[in-house]
Amino acid sequence: MKKTRKSKKTGLPVSSIILYTVAGIIFLIGIAALVNNIILFKGNIEHYVTQGYAYADVLKGLVPSQLLPGIFEPVAAYLGMAFVLFAAGLINQKVSQLLKSEAENQPENEPEPAAAETVEEKEAEGENAVNEEVQ
């Protein structure tokens, strides 16, 4: 049976560790994009106010056109991808643990159920052939 490499410290599959790491990196990139968009929004408001526009009018115009898309796009794109990768790592970890426990619970000298059925079918065919030769 093919064995997967596992981390010695945690017992996690290497593929799950990679998925968790990439999810963390993408999460941090999403947070950085979110902070960047908020800082850019604040700078744009200050720029319009210094040009002489009223703060309330600038805020009223830029919130729906710049702030809300600047918040929702990084949350949906980056944080969504990070969540999907984290979930894939979690699923991979659970499946690996299940396969490992299945392999440990099955005795080594006992054939797999599918292999046992095939052996029984061949034995039955062999007995039929011997019976036909005898008659």
N, C-alpha and C positions, 0 to 999 in steps of 0.2 A: 504494500500500500504506500502511496506517495505521501510523504510527510511535509507539512509546511514549516517554514522557519518561524520561530517565535522569539520574542524578546525574553531574555533571561530574567530580567527584573520583574516584569509585570505579568508575563504569560500571555500577552496580547499578540495576535498575529501581526507580522510586519506590515501587511497591507492595511490593516486597521490603523496602525500608528501613522502610516503615511497619509491616510484619509483624514485623520484627526488633525495632523499637522497642517495639511493644505487648507482644511476648513478654518483653522485658527488664523492662518495667514490671510485668507480671503476675508474673514471677519474683521481683522485689523485694517485691511485696505478699505473695507466698507465704512468703518468708523472714521477713518481718515478722510474719505470722500465726503462724508456727512459733515464733519467739522469744517472742511474746506468750503463747502457750499454755504454753510451758515456764516463763516467769516466773510466770504465774498458778498453775501446778501447785506451784511452789516456795512461793508465798505461802499456798496452801491447806494445805500440809504444815505450815508454820510456825504457821498459825492453829490447826490441830488439836493440835499439840504443846503450844502455850501453854495450851490448854484442859485438858491433863493426859493426853492419850492417848499411848500408847507410839509412838515414831518408827517402829519396824518394823511395827506394826499399821496405822498410817496409810499407810505406804508400800505395804504389802501390799494395802490396800483401794483406794487411789487410782490405782495404776499401771494396772490393767486398765480401770478405769472412767473415768479422766480423762486420764492421760498418753498412753497409746497412741492413743486417738481424737484427742487434741489434736496428735499428731505425724502420723498417717496422713491425716487430713482435709486439712490444707493441702498436704501433699505430693501427694496424689492430685488434688485440685481445682486448685490454683493452678499447681503445678509441671507437672502434666499438661497444662493448657491452654497454658502457656508453651512446652512442648515441641512441642505440636501446631502452634502458631503459628510457631515457629521452623522446623519441618519444612515448613510451607506456604510460608514465605518462601524456603527453600532450593529447593523444587520450582519455585516461580515463577521464581526466578533462573535455574535450569537450563533451563527451558522457554523463557524469554526469550532466553537465549544461543543455544539451538538454533534458534529462529525467526529470530534475527538472522543467524546463520551461513548458514541456508538462503536467506535473502533476498540475502545478499552473494554467494553462490555461483551463483545463477541469473542469467544474462545478461539485461539489460533488453530487448533486441530479440527474444529467444526467448520465444515464448508459453508459458504453463503447459501441462503435458501434457494436462490435460482440455480446455483451449481448443483445442489442436492437433487433438485427435481430433474435436471438433465441427466445425472448419473442414474437415477431410478428409471428414467425412460429408456436409457441405453441398456440397462440390465434387463428390463422387460422385453425389449426387442431381441436381445441375445437369447433369452429363454424361449421366445417364440421360434427363433431360427433353429435352436437345438431340438425343440419338440417336433418341428416339421421334418428335420433330418431323420429323427428316430422313427417316425411313422413311415 
